Amino acid sequence: MCVFLKMSVGVPFLRPFARFLVPFTLPEKRRNLYSTILQRYMSSKIPAVSYPTKESTSPPEQLKLDEWKTTMKSNVQEEPVSTVISNNGEDTLAATRELIEMWRLLGKEVPEHITEEQLKTIMECTSKSSKRKYLKFLYNKECIKKAKQVKKEMKAAARKEVQEAKLLETTKEDKQQNFLFLRLWDRSMNIARDWKGAQAMQFGQPLVFDMAYDNYMSRKELQSTVSQLLESEGWNRRNDDPFHIYFCNLKIDSVYHKELVKCYGEKWDKLLLTATEKSYVDLFPKDSIIYLTADSPNVMNTFQHDKVYVVGSFVDKNMQPGTSLAKAKRLKLATQRLPLDKYLQWDTGSKNLTLNQMMCILLCLKNTGNWEEALKFVPKRKHSGYLDISKHSQEFLNRLKKAKTFKSSPKGS
């Protein structure tokens, strides 16, 4: 075996047989064999390095470490701090955008369009759960807006179809018949309503909305109050005998004024109503003013055409009873409330009505004087029907008879 190993055989040839040949050698020779194989294998892998002689060697170049350090420090100091801060802000914005996009791809409730302000509020959120909650709120808000838009488009399409069908019918009828009267178009109807509003401003009965309650309401309550005022003005404009509407105690550049201008837009200056900073006490005599409030102990039995009725522009969701009554008492004004208990079987809820409901009731009372017709504008969810009005009317007649007999009786008796 030893003779076989001393043969001039290359290392690549012996390498596959080394694991079989080595165990059969003696221990001492086995160590020598390991060393020789390792040396030859390493010499075949590592390239030969030529060591320079003393003659060929040149003095090594010394590294200028101090100069290198100073240049590196100067490069670092030259970078502006502001760019680092701005880059950090941009990085956080980009990170939040990527996070929102990732959540959208994962199918979570994330809105499609996010403004810069909303992104900043999301960045201010401390935890992921708060970010998710805020994004869910924005998502629900966007879904409601989309649903309203779809509903609006569907209504517009249905209205357009109805108008087209009416136009087809009218064209067919026009071909067959000749009308005696001219057709009234929307423009002519608007002109007629504006004319009635102008007459009401000169000769109509005043109806005052007290606008001095903006400090008692939150932002949301004030917006709902303004929407009710817009609806009330629309009901009054479409009526045959409208009121002359007064917006008293309306301060310029107040929250009320800004919200009204925002909702009306360019039409605000063209409205046929009176908006003033003065109080109704300064415009009308106190004897002719009646403040309508649900907290009044006095019941309104009949509508008086020579009185000035005042309605508080106040949406009270926080349940603050007696606010308008206290103001009327402070100004020493007469107060009244609607006879809801007298005509309706009241079930649940407060007896505070919205401004547009009060407008419809007062318009109906002004034109007809019938409480049954007027109280139809009270929501049916608040009462279970009408009471027996004949019984109350009989009691009223008996009171009138007693009053007449008392007046006609002699003083000496």
C-alpha positions in Angstrom: 0.0 0.0 0.0 2.9 2.3 0.8 4.6 1.5 -2.5 1.3 2.4 -4.2 1.3 5.8 -2.4 4.9 6.6 -3.4 4.0 6.4 -7.0 4.0 9.6 -8.9 0.2 10.0 -9.1 -1.5 13.3 -9.2 -3.7 14.6 -6.4 -6.8 14.9 -8.6 -6.5 11.2 -9.3 -6.2 10.2 -5.6 -8.8 12.6 -4.3 -11.9 10.3 -4.9 -10.0 7.3 -3.5 -8.6 9.1 -0.4 -11.6 8.2 1.9 -11.0 4.5 1.0 -7.2 4.4 1.1 -6.6 6.4 4.2 -8.2 4.0 6.8 -5.9 1.1 5.6 -2.7 3.0 6.4 -0.8 2.9 9.7 -1.6 5.7 12.3 1.8 7.6 11.9 1.8 7.3 8.1 -1.9 8.3 8.1 -1.0 11.6 9.6 1.8 12.2 7.0 -0.6 11.3 4.3 -3.2 13.7 5.5 -0.7 16.6 5.6 0.7 15.8 2.1 -2.8 15.6 0.5 -3.8 18.9 2.2 -0.6 20.7 1.1 -1.0 19.6 -2.5 -4.7 20.5 -2.6 -4.1 24.0 -1.1 -1.2 24.6 -3.5 -3.4 23.7 -6.5 -6.2 26.1 -5.3 -4.1 29.1 -4.1 -2.3 31.0 -6.9 1.4 31.5 -6.5 2.4 34.8 -5.1 5.8 36.3 -6.1 7.4 38.1 -3.2 9.4 41.2 -4.2 13.1 41.4 -3.6 14.8 44.1 -1.7 15.9 45.8 -4.9 12.5 46.0 -6.5 10.7 47.2 -3.5 9.7 50.9 -3.2 8.7 52.7 0.0 5.0 52.2 0.6 2.8 55.2 0.2 1.5 56.5 3.6 -2.2 57.0 3.8 -3.2 60.5 4.7 -5.9 59.5 7.3 -6.2 63.0 8.8 -7.0 64.6 5.5 -9.5 61.9 4.6 -11.3 62.4 8.0 -11.5 66.2 7.5 -12.9 65.9 4.0 -15.6 63.4 5.1 -16.6 65.5 8.0 -16.9 68.6 5.8 -19.1 66.7 3.4 -21.4 65.7 6.2 -21.6 69.2 7.6 -22.4 70.7 4.2 -25.8 68.8 4.1 -28.6 71.2 5.2 -30.7 70.3 8.1 -33.9 71.6 6.6 -33.7 69.1 3.7 -33.4 66.3 6.3 -36.5 67.5 8.1 -38.5 67.9 4.9 -37.4 64.5 3.7 -38.6 63.0 7.0 -42.0 64.7 6.5 -42.3 63.5 2.9 -41.2 60.0 4.0 -44.0 59.9 6.7 -46.6 61.1 4.1 -45.4 58.5 1.6 -45.5 55.9 4.3 -49.1 56.7 5.3 -50.1 56.7 1.7 -48.5 53.3 1.2 -50.2 52.0 4.3 -53.6 53.2 3.2 -53.1 51.7 -0.3 -52.0 48.4 1.3 -55.2 48.3 3.4 -57.3 49.2 0.4 -55.7 46.2 -1.5 -56.4 44.0 1.4 -60.1 44.8 1.2 -60.4 46.9 4.3 -62.8 49.9 4.6 -60.6 52.7 3.2 -61.9 55.7 1.3 -60.9 56.2 -2.4 -60.1 59.9 -2.1 -58.2 61.4 0.8 -57.3 65.1 1.1 -54.1 66.5 2.6 -55.9 67.6 5.8 -57.2 64.1 6.3 -53.7 62.7 5.7 -52.3 65.0 8.4 -55.0 63.8 10.9 -54.2 60.2 10.1 -50.5 61.0 10.7 -51.4 62.5 14.1 -53.1 59.3 15.2 -50.9 57.5 17.7 -52.0 53.9 17.1 -53.1 51.7 14.2 -56.5 51.1 15.7 -57.2 54.9 15.8 -56.1 55.1 12.2 -58.4 52.3 11.2 -61.4 53.9 13.0 -60.8 57.3 11.3 -60.4 55.6 7.9 -63.6 53.7 8.5 -65.4 57.0 9.4 -64.2 58.5 6.2 -65.2 55.4 4.3 -68.8 55.5 5.7 -69.0 59.2 4.9 -67.9 58.6 1.3 -70.4 55.8 0.9 -73.3 58.0 2.2 -72.2 60.7 -0.2 -72.1 58.2 -3.1 -75.5 56.8 -2.2 -77.0 60.3 -2.1 -75.5 61.1 -5.5 -76.8 57.9 -7.0 -80.3 58.6 -5.5 -80.2 62.2 -6.9 -79.2 61.0 -10.4 -82.0 58.4 -10.3 -84.5 61.0 -9.3 -83.3 63.4 -12.0 -83.5 60.6 -14.6 -87.1 59.7 -13.5 -88.1 63.4 -13.5 -86.7 63.8 -17.0 -88.6 60.7 -18.2 -91.8 62.1 -16.8 -91.2 65.5 -18.4 -90.6 63.9 -21.7 -93.7 61.8 -21.4 -95.7 64.9 -20.5 -94.3 66.8 -23.5 -95.3 64.0 -25.8 -98.8 64.0 -24.4 -99.1 67.8 -24.6 -97.8 67.9 -28.2 -100.4 65.2 -29.2 -103.2 67.1 -27.4 -102.1 70.4 -29.0 -102.4 68.9 -32.4 -105.9 67.7 -31.7 -107.3 70.6 -29.6 -106.9 74.4 -29.3 -106.8 75.7 -25.8 -108.7 78.8 -24.7 -106.1 79.8 -22.0 -102.4 80.1 -22.2 -100.2 77.4 -20.6 -98.4 78.5 -17.4 -94.7 77.8 -17.5 -92.3 77.6 -14.6 -90.9 81.1 -15.4 -94.3 82.7 -15.3 -95.1 80.9 -12.0 -91.9 82.2 -10.4 -92.7 85.7 -11.6 -96.2 85.4 -10.0 -94.7 84.1 -6.7 -92.2 87.0 -6.6 -95.0 89.4 -7.2 -96.9 87.9 -4.2 -93.8 88.1 -2.1 -93.3 91.8 -3.0 -96.9 92.5 -2.0 -96.4 90.6 1.3 -93.4 92.8 2.1 -95.6 95.9 1.7 -99.0 94.7 3.0 -98.6 91.2 4.5 -98.7 90.1 8.1 -95.3 90.0 9.7 -93.8 86.7 11.0 -90.6 87.1 13.0 -87.8 84.5 13.4 -85.7 85.3 16.4 -82.0 84.6 15.4 -80.5 85.3 18.8 -80.0 81.7 19.8 -76.7 80.9 18.0 -74.8 80.7 21.3 -77.2 78.0 22.6 -76.5 75.6 19.7 -73.7 73.5 18.4 -72.5 73.6 14.9 -74.6 70.7 13.8 -77.7 72.1 15.4 -77.2 75.4 13.8 -76.9 73.8 10.3 -80.1 71.9 10.9 -81.8 75.2 12.0 -80.6 76.9 8.8 -82.0 74.1 6.6 -85.4 74.4 8.4 -85.3 78.1 7.8 -84.7 77.5 4.1 -87.6 75.1 3.9 -89.9 77.5 5.8 -89.0 80.3 3.4 -89.9 78.0 0.5 -93.3 77.1 2.0 -94.1 80.7 2.5 -93.0 81.7 -1.0 -95.3 79.1 -2.6 -98.3 80.0 -0.5 -101.2 82.0 -1.9 -101.1 84.5 1.0 -97.5 84.6 2.3 -96.2 86.2 5.4 -93.7 89.1 5.5 -90.7 87.2 7.0 -88.4 89.0 9.4 -85.0 87.7 10.4 -84.4 89.8 13.6 -81.2 89.9 15.7 -79.2 88.6 12.7 -75.8 90.1 13.2 -73.6 90.5 10.1 -70.6 88.1 9.9 -72.1 85.9 12.7 -72.3 82.2 12.4 -75.9 82.3 11.5 -75.3 84.9 8.8 -72.4 83.1 7.3 -74.3 79.8 7.1 -77.3 81.5 5.5 -75.2 83.2 2.9 -73.4 79.9 2.2 -76.7 78.0 1.6 -78.4 80.7 -0.4 -75.4 81.9 -2.4 -76.1 84.7 -4.8 -79.9 84.5 -4.1 -79.4 85.9 -0.6 -79.5 89.5 -1.7 -82.6 88.8 -3.9 -84.8 87.2 -1.2 -88.1 88.9 -0.5 -87.7 89.1 3.2 -86.3 91.5 5.8 -83.0 90.6 7.5 -81.9 93.1 10.2 -79.7 93.4 13.3 -82.5 95.1 15.2 -84.7 93.4 17.7 -88.5 92.9 17.0 -89.1 95.0 20.1 -87.6 98.0 18.3 -89.6 97.3 15.1 -93.1 96.6 16.5 -95.1 97.7 19.6 -95.0 95.2 22.5 -98.8 95.0 22.7 -99.0 93.4 19.2 -96.2 90.8 19.7 -97.0 87.2 20.7 -94.0 84.9 21.3 -94.8 81.3 20.4 -93.1 78.8 22.7 -93.9 75.3 23.8 -93.3 76.2 27.5 -95.9 78.9 27.6 -98.9 78.4 30.1 -101.2 80.2 27.7 -103.0 78.2 24.9 -103.5 79.6 21.5 -107.2 79.2 20.6 -107.5 81.3 17.5 -105.2 82.9 15.0 -105.1 86.7 15.2 -104.4 88.5 11.9 -103.5 91.8 13.6 -100.7 90.3 15.8 -97.0 89.8 15.1 -96.0 86.2 15.9 -92.4 85.5 16.9 -90.8 82.0 16.5 -87.5 81.2 18.1 -84.9 79.9 15.6 -83.7 77.3 17.9 -83.1 73.5 17.5 -83.0 72.1 21.0 -81.4 68.6 21.0 -79.8 69.1 24.4 -83.2 69.6 26.0 -82.9 73.2 27.4 -86.5 73.9 28.4 -87.7 77.4 29.2 -85.0 79.3 27.2 -87.4 81.1 24.9 -90.0 81.6 27.6 -87.4 83.2 29.9 -86.5 85.6 27.1 -90.1 86.5 26.4 -90.7 87.2 30.1 -87.5 89.3 30.3 -88.9 91.4 27.5 -92.4 91.5 29.0 -94.1 89.9 25.9 -97.2 87.8 25.7 -96.6 84.1 25.1 -98.8 81.3 23.6 -98.4 77.7 22.7 -100.3 75.5 20.2 -103.3 73.5 21.6 -101.7 70.1 20.9 -103.2 68.5 24.0 -106.7 69.8 23.1 -106.8 68.3 19.6 -104.3 65.4 19.6 -103.8 62.3 21.6 -100.1 62.9 22.4 -98.1 59.8 23.0 -94.3 60.3 23.2 -91.7 63.0 22.6 -91.5 66.6 23.4 -94.0 69.1 22.0 -91.3 71.1 20.3 -92.0 71.3 16.5 -89.5 72.2 13.7 -89.5 75.6 12.1 -91.0 74.4 8.8 -93.8 72.6 10.6 -94.6 75.8 12.5 -94.6 77.7 9.2 -97.0 75.2 7.6 -99.4 75.3 10.6 -99.4 79.1 10.8 -100.0 79.4 7.0 -102.9 77.0 7.2 -104.4 78.8 10.2 -104.1 82.1 8.4 -105.8 80.9 5.3 -108.5 78.5 6.7 -108.6 79.0 10.5 -109.2 75.2 10.8 -107.2 73.5 13.5 -107.8 70.0 12.1 -106.3 71.0 8.8 -103.4 72.9 10.4 -102.4 70.1 12.8 -102.1 67.6 9.9 -98.5 69.0 9.6 -97.6 67.6 13.1 -95.7 64.3 12.6 -97.9 61.2 13.1 -95.2 59.4 15.0 -95.8 61.8 17.9 -99.5 61.3 18.4 -102.1 58.5 17.9 -104.9 60.5 16.3 -107.3 63.3 16.9 -109.5 63.7 20.0 -113.3 64.2 19.9 -113.3 67.8 18.8 -117.1 68.1 19.1 -116.9 67.5 22.8 -114.4 70.4 23.2 -116.4 72.6 20.9 -119.5 72.0 23.0 -117.7 72.9 26.2 -116.5 76.1 24.5 -120.1 77.0 23.5 -121.3 76.4 27.1 -118.6 78.7 28.3 -119.7 81.4 25.9 -123.3 81.0 27.0 -122.3 81.4 30.6 -120.3 84.5 29.8 -123.2 86.0 27.9 -125.7 85.3 30.7 -123.3 86.8 33.3 -123.0 90.0 31.2 -126.7 90.3 30.6 -127.7 89.8 34.3 -128.5 93.1 36.3 -126.0 94.5 38.6 -128.3 94.6 41.6 -129.1 90.8 41.5 
